[in-house]
Each structure stands twice: as C-alpha cells, then as structure tokens.
Amino acid sequence: MAINPFHIYKGYTQEITIDLTNGIDFSGFQADLTLPAGLTVVGDFTLKRGVEGNHVLQSNVLRSTGKTRLLCYPSDKVNGTMPNLTGNSGALVTFTVQASEYFDDSEIKVDGIVFSTANGDSY
C-alpha cells in the first residue's frame, strides 16, 4: 500500500490516491493514515476496487492518536461467500486533502495495515 507522490500548495486541494499491488485476493482491509500538520481531509474516502454494492469503506479519526483509520469490509455474502476486492494493482482508495497556510509539506504516512481474505486469514 503506497501513496502516489503529489505536491500541494497552501490553500489548495488535491486528490490523493492510495495504490496497492497484491498477489493475494482479499476481501477487506484496515489501515491508519497520519496527516501532516496543516493538511485535512475534505469529503469522503472512495473505494476504487470494491465490488459495487458489496463493500463498505468507513473512516474515523482515532481520538487516542489523531490518525484516520480506514476500514473496508464486505457488506454481504455473494453466492454464499464473502466477495473479494477486484483487481491486483492500481488505485485502491482516493480522497481529497486541503492544505492550510500552516501545512509543513511533509508526507502522509500509512501504517497499521491488515488485509483479510474471505477465509478469515490476515496479512
């Protein structure tokens, strides 16, 4: 899981893409984002590789750390099994950020990453 390089000017917005190249099919994931000072998320996170109508992507700011947690999971079984996310490379999630006048131009960090399969295995 990696964030594509980007440049943003103070006072402007920029769409950010989180890419993933995977060799294992998975049905859900969790990841924590740390935004640098002066950078805020504007709007919602968008799942780019979900099965339409069968996956939910939620985000929430953790009070204890200030990190934004992403949680993606199947909303229902399809033909008796949990559906996998589609594709093996490219955009996984997109979101928009805005830089304030106090933005310090450092990077967005992604950690706490866990992927899970339809069988319940975690990576």
C-alpha positions in Angstrom: 0.0 0.0 0.0 1.5 3.3 -1.1 0.5 6.9 -1.7 1.3 8.3 -5.1 3.7 11.3 -5.0 1.9 14.6 -5.0 2.6 18.3 -4.5 0.0 20.7 -3.0 0.2 24.4 -2.5 -1.0 26.1 0.7 -4.7 26.9 0.4 -5.4 24.4 -2.3 -7.0 20.9 -2.5 -5.5 17.8 -4.1 -6.9 14.3 -4.8 -4.7 11.6 -3.2 -4.5 8.0 -4.4 -3.5 5.0 -2.3 -2.2 2.3 -4.7 -1.9 -1.4 -4.0 -0.2 -4.2 -5.8 -1.3 -7.5 -4.4 -0.7 -11.2 -5.2 -3.4 -12.5 -2.9 -7.1 -12.0 -3.2 -8.5 -10.3 -0.2 -12.0 -9.2 0.9 -11.2 -6.4 3.4 -8.5 -4.3 5.0 -7.7 -1.8 7.7 -5.1 1.0 7.6 -4.2 4.1 9.6 -3.3 7.4 7.9 -1.3 10.1 9.7 -1.7 13.5 8.0 1.0 16.2 8.5 0.1 19.4 10.3 -2.0 21.7 8.2 -3.4 19.0 5.9 -7.0 17.9 6.4 -9.3 15.5 4.6 -12.1 17.2 2.6 -15.1 15.0 1.9 -15.3 11.2 1.8 -12.8 8.4 1.0 -13.7 6.5 -2.1 -13.1 2.8 -2.7 -11.9 2.2 -6.2 -11.6 -1.6 -6.3 -14.7 -2.8 -4.5 -17.5 -4.9 -5.8 -20.2 -2.3 -6.3 -22.8 -2.5 -3.6 -20.9 -5.3 -1.8 -18.1 -3.4 0.1 -18.2 -0.7 2.7 -15.4 1.8 3.3 -15.5 3.6 6.6 -13.2 6.2 8.0 -12.9 7.7 11.5 -10.3 9.8 13.4 -8.9 7.9 16.4 -9.1 10.1 19.5 -6.1 8.4 21.1 -3.7 9.0 18.2 -5.3 11.5 15.8 -4.8 9.0 13.0 -7.5 8.4 10.4 -8.5 4.7 10.4 -9.8 3.2 7.2 -11.9 0.0 7.4 -13.1 -1.8 4.4 -15.3 -4.9 4.5 -17.9 -6.9 2.5 -21.4 -5.8 3.3 -22.9 -9.1 2.4 -22.1 -12.5 1.0 -22.3 -13.2 -2.7 -23.3 -16.7 -3.7 -22.6 -17.8 -0.1 -19.1 -16.4 0.2 -17.5 -13.0 1.1 -16.6 -11.2 -2.2 -13.0 -10.2 -2.8 -11.9 -6.7 -3.8 -11.3 -6.5 -7.6 -8.0 -6.2 -9.4 -4.4 -6.8 -8.4 -2.8 -3.4 -8.9 -3.6 0.2 -9.1 -5.8 2.6 -7.2 -7.4 1.2 -4.1 -8.7 4.4 -2.3 -8.9 8.0 -3.3 -9.5 11.1 -1.1 -9.1 14.8 -1.2 -7.0 16.9 1.1 -6.7 20.7 1.7 -3.5 22.4 2.8 -3.8 25.3 5.2 -1.3 28.1 5.5 0.3 26.1 8.2 1.0 23.0 6.1 4.5 21.8 6.7 4.9 19.9 3.4 5.7 16.6 5.0 4.3 13.3 3.8 1.2 11.3 4.6 2.1 8.1 6.5 0.2 4.8 6.2 0.6 2.1 8.9 -1.3 -0.5 10.9 -2.2 -2.2 7.6 -4.0 -5.5 7.8 -5.6 -7.4 4.9 -8.1 -10.2 5.3 -9.3 -12.9 3.0 -12.7 -14.4 2.6 -11.4 -17.4 4.6 -10.5 -15.2 7.6 -6.7 -15.2 7.1 -5.0 -11.9 7.9 -1.8 -10.4 6.4 
